[in-house]
Amino acid sequence: MLSSRRMRGPCKAALALLHKTGADPHAVHRLGRKRLTALLIRHSRGQWREEHAERILNAAQQTLNLWPDGVLDFAELAEDIAGEALMADHLNTQIAALMPLAGALQPGRRRRHRRDVPRGRRDHHQARP
């Protein structure tokens, strides 16, 4: 599913939910409180729990109240949104892979390697004789 290593918990949870449901309120209700909570806990690393699941379910219900069946094609919209969520994850993965290279290219920033540190300072954490 979502594989971004550097993405933060809540952002990853939001993208996982969008990928799974496409923000379709019918799909959110079909997911149910228990599975929605489990998805949020897993993808947010425990930062989002039952209270966020309840908020999302309430928002889905309010959406259905505002847009009665037949007025808006939720399935078509959900397909587009799920695709955008996958694209966002893909871009985030590419950015995470490029970050180490970007740091090395910045002028004036040179990564210090162990061999660059003088021998006397290299072992500063060890007891001296």
Backbone torsions as a table, in degrees:
resi	resn	phi	psi	omega
1	MET	NA	-110.0	-179.7
2	LEU	-93.0	133.4	-170.8
3	SER	-123.9	6.3	-175.9
4	SER	-63.8	125.5	-177.9
5	ARG	-82.4	-33.5	-172.7
6	ARG	-95.1	-4.7	-178.2
7	MET	-71.7	140.2	179.9
8	ARG	-73.7	157.5	-175.6
9	GLY	-50.9	-59.8	-177.6
10	PRO	-61.1	-37.8	178.8
11	CYS	-64.8	-43.1	179.4
12	LYS	-65.3	-37.7	178.9
13	ALA	-65.7	-42.5	179.1
14	ALA	-62.4	-44.6	179.1
15	LEU	-66.3	-37.1	178.2
16	ALA	-62.9	-42.3	178.2
17	LEU	-64.9	-43.3	178.5
18	LEU	-64.9	-37.8	177.9
19	HIS	-65.6	-41.2	-176.7
20	LYS	-74.9	-39.4	-173.3
21	THR	-111.8	-19.5	-175.1
22	GLY	65.4	19.2	-177.6
23	ALA	65.9	17.2	175.5
24	ASP	-74.1	117.7	-177.8
25	PRO	-60.6	-29.7	176.9
26	HIS	-66.5	-42.1	179.6
27	ALA	-67.1	-36.1	177.7
28	VAL	-63.8	-43.8	178.5
29	HIS	-66.5	-38.2	177.7
30	ARG	-64.4	-34.8	178.2
31	LEU	-60.4	-41.0	176.1
32	GLY	83.3	161.0	-175.9
33	ARG	-61.7	-45.2	-175.2
34	LYS	-66.2	-49.5	-179.6
35	ARG	-70.0	-35.1	176.8
36	LEU	-63.6	-44.4	177.9
37	THR	-61.0	-44.2	179.4
38	ALA	-61.6	-42.0	178.1
39	LEU	-62.4	-44.9	-179.2
40	LEU	-65.3	-43.1	179.5
41	ILE	-62.9	-45.7	-177.4
42	ARG	-63.2	-48.1	-173.6
43	HIS	-83.9	-17.4	177.8
44	SER	-99.7	4.1	-176.3
45	ARG	57.1	41.1	175.0
46	GLY	84.8	-1.6	-178.8
47	GLN	-75.0	-31.3	177.6
48	TRP	-109.9	130.8	-176.1
49	ARG	-133.2	-146.2	-174.5
50	GLU	-57.5	-39.2	-177.5
51	GLU	-63.4	-37.9	177.2
52	HIS	-71.1	-38.0	176.9
53	ALA	-60.6	-42.7	178.9
54	GLU	-63.2	-42.5	177.8
55	ARG	-60.9	-42.9	-179.0
56	ILE	-66.3	-42.6	177.7
57	LEU	-63.7	-39.5	176.6
58	ASN	-64.6	-41.1	178.1
59	ALA	-63.9	-38.4	177.7
60	ALA	-63.4	-42.4	179.2
61	GLN	-65.8	-41.6	177.6
62	GLN	-62.8	-37.9	177.3
63	THR	-61.8	-43.8	178.7
64	LEU	-65.5	-33.6	177.5
65	ASN	-69.1	-36.9	-179.5
66	LEU	-75.5	-36.2	-176.4
67	TRP	-120.6	88.1	-179.8
68	PRO	-59.3	159.8	-179.7
69	ASP	-52.7	136.7	177.4
70	GLY	94.2	-20.7	-178.8
71	VAL	-77.0	-39.3	-177.9
72	LEU	-130.6	135.1	179.2
73	ASP	-84.2	89.7	-176.7
74	PHE	-62.6	-36.4	-177.9
75	ALA	-64.2	-43.3	179.4
76	GLU	-66.5	-44.1	177.8
77	LEU	-62.6	-41.4	-180.0
78	ALA	-62.5	-38.0	178.2
79	GLU	-61.5	-43.9	178.4
80	ASP	-64.8	-44.2	-177.5
81	ILE	-67.2	-40.5	177.8
82	ALA	-61.5	-39.6	176.6
83	GLY	-64.2	-39.9	177.9
84	GLU	-66.2	-36.4	178.2
85	ALA	-64.5	-41.7	176.7
86	LEU	-64.1	-39.4	178.3
87	MET	-64.6	-41.7	178.3
88	ALA	-61.9	-41.4	177.7
89	ASP	-64.4	-42.9	179.3
90	HIS	-61.4	-45.1	179.0
91	LEU	-64.6	-39.8	178.5
92	ASN	-63.3	-39.3	177.2
93	THR	-63.3	-42.7	178.1
94	GLN	-64.6	-41.5	179.1
95	ILE	-63.2	-43.6	179.5
96	ALA	-60.9	-37.5	179.2
97	ALA	-70.5	-29.7	-178.4
98	LEU	-87.3	-16.6	-177.0
99	MET	-55.7	-45.2	178.5
100	PRO	-61.6	-35.4	178.4
101	LEU	-69.6	-38.1	-179.9
102	ALA	-64.4	-39.4	178.4
103	GLY	-64.3	-36.7	-180.0
104	ALA	-71.6	-23.9	-177.5
105	LEU	-87.6	-10.8	-178.0
106	GLN	-70.0	130.8	-179.5
107	PRO	-66.2	141.2	178.1
108	GLY	82.4	-7.7	178.6
109	ARG	-109.7	110.3	178.8
110	ARG	-120.4	130.9	-180.0
111	ARG	-73.8	131.1	178.6
112	ARG	-87.0	128.6	177.2
113	HIS	-102.6	161.6	-179.0
114	ARG	-56.0	-36.9	-177.9
115	ARG	-72.2	-17.2	179.0
116	ASP	-80.7	-16.4	-177.0
117	VAL	-87.8	130.5	178.4
118	PRO	-56.3	147.7	-173.9
119	ARG	-55.8	-41.0	-178.1
120	GLY	-63.6	-31.3	-178.8
121	ARG	-89.4	-19.2	-176.5
122	ARG	-61.6	-38.0	-174.4
123	ASP	-104.7	34.4	-176.1
124	HIS	-64.0	-23.3	-178.0
125	HIS	-84.3	-11.2	179.3
126	GLN	-92.0	154.6	178.8
127	ALA	-67.6	139.3	179.6
128	ARG	-91.6	147.7	-179.3
129	PRO	-69.0	NA	NA
